[in-house]
Amino acid sequence: MPSNHQSIFSPRYFALSIGIILSVMAVGFEGLSVTTIAPSIAGDLNGLSLFGWIFSTYLLAQIIGTLVVGRIIDKRGPAAPFTYALLLFIAGLVAAATAGDMYIMIGSRALQGLGAGAMMTCVYTAISLSYPDELRAKILGAFGTAYVLPSMLGPYVAGLIADQWSWRFVFWGILPVLVVSAVLSLPAFRKLKVQQTGGASGSSSTWMALLLTMGTGLFLVGLSMLPGMMGFVFALIGLVVMILPLRQLLPKGTLTLRRGMPAILATRGLFFAAYASTQNFLVLALIDVKGITPSQAGLIVASAALSWCIISYLQGRWDAADQGRGRHMRIILGVFLLAVGIAIVFWIPVVSVPVAVMGQIIAGVGIGLAHPVSGVVAFSQAGEGGAGQTSANLQFADSFTPGVVIGIGGSILVVCQAAGMSLQSGLIVAMGFHLLLIVISLTASTRISPQSIRKAAPKKEGVNIIVH
């Protein structure tokens, strides 16, 4: 193995690695910070009735940014779309920091979502094109750590800034990080070359992405209106509208857990959604059912982030030690441990601080194994659909599925309470839904055939990128 391939921080990769890590940290910090400061934003801008759209608009715009950027990468490489994405995200931050009413804030969140979705897709593409297979486990481990670290500090820091100064400074504070990221990573992005290939119409892909966004919007609106009859109608219409673009935009067989790349994406989307949604509802259970303070609940959830960071780092070493031969088993083990972690906190009546911490640590270990390794495996098969398409699919799994599942979990809670059930009982039902998703994810993980997890051959004449 060449010596300059031994570390993601060797001279050849240093600038790109730091730039990627800073980009991911900026996006992660902003997304988690808004969760903390959103009530203050809505209160100051007299927009409590539009509170939910602070999050929904970001998700819907992120779908478009994630899925459409692959077409641009196919034509021009990742440097130009990464630049556009940075500018969109920066424009969204400035608009949010200076917003005078809730409608401008919602528009700024749309810009941020477009930029974030496109940025992360470009980052995944750069990882596929720039790093050899033996380093992808390490850079994706660092990627995961960079995204998780803000979950430990972001909400607290954002709350402190909002209390001491103003929520507007949260948005301003992210700008310098993005500027440094651009300075470091753009020169490396410009060196990446792609080889154009024949593929499906880019305009068709764009229309499918817009149709999926419309369907998802209708679905989320319907969920927010439950248990009213119109809520069921809108949710059903949205679900029907979502089916066609999902079948067109994702690899064939993803919805039926077909072996190979479809099983990888199904596994990742389901376990990441179950993990993210469990975190939200566990915090609610700890505060509103168990009477724990928000700061204590935050520390409990941070225990998962800590174990995730540690395992994300270690799995890169394990991957190098066995030369990737244990990837399949690490994914299965990771999903299994996620199931164990969620099962521990599933039955709310027995959840105490020690039990919650234990469940969170185990879940963190599970996702620390499964998340980066599933990305490595997907990139090792990028030849099936191209680096750009694979990057978009990974980012889609990390953003779309959790957003939808959290919306479904919220509707489960509302419907249960409307039926006369207690908050505790509703949370148990929502957690049961998460367990079901993990079981399906575990099933899908067994369909990632070990033969398909192979070391990718070095590519010397560019990478073919095919975008549906």
Sequence and secondary structure as in RCSB ss.txt:
>XXXX:A:sequence
MPSNHQSIFSPRYFALSIGIILSVMAVGFEGLSVTTIAPSIAGDLNGLSLFGWIFSTYLLAQIIGTLVVGRIIDK
RGPAAPFTYALLLFIAGLVAAATAGDMYIMIGSRALQGLGAGAMMTCVYTAISLSYPDELRAKILGAFGTAYVLP
SMLGPYVAGLIADQWSWRFVFWGILPVLVVSAVLSLPAFRKLKVQQTGGASGSSSTWMALLLTMGTGLFLVGLSM
LPGMMGFVFALIGLVVMILPLRQLLPKGTLTLRRGMPAILATRGLFFAAYASTQNFLVLALIDVKGITPSQAGLI
VASAALSWCIISYLQGRWDAADQGRGRHMRIILGVFLLAVGIAIVFWIPVVSVPVAVMGQIIAGVGIGLAHPVSG
VVAFSQAGEGGAGQTSANLQFADSFTPGVVIGIGGSILVVCQAAGMSLQSGLIVAMGFHLLLIVISLTASTRISP
QSIRKAAPKKEGVNIIVH
>XXXX:A:secstr
  GGGS TTSTTTHHHHHHHHHHHHHHHHHHHHHHHHHHHHHHHTT GGGTTHHHHHHHHHHHHHHHHHHHHHHH
H SHHHHHHHHHHHHHHHHHHHT  SHHHHHHHHHHHHHHHHHHHHHHHHHHHHHS HHHHHHHHHHHHHHHHHH
HHHHHHHHHHHHHHS THHHHHHHHHHHHHHHHHHHHHHHT  EEE   S HHHHHHHHHHHHHHHHHHHHHHHH
TTSHHHHHHHHHHHHHHHHHHHHHS TTGGGT TTHHHHHHHHHHHHHHHHHHHHHHHHIIIIIS   HHHHHHH
HHHHHHHHHHHHHHHHHHHHHHTTTTHHHHHHHHHHHHHHHHHHHHSGGG  HHHHHHHHHHHHHHHHHHHHHHH
HHHHHTGGGTBHHHHHHHHHHHHHHHHHHHHHHHHHHHHHHHHTT  HHHHHHHHHHHHHHHHHHHHHHHTTS G
GG       SS EEE   
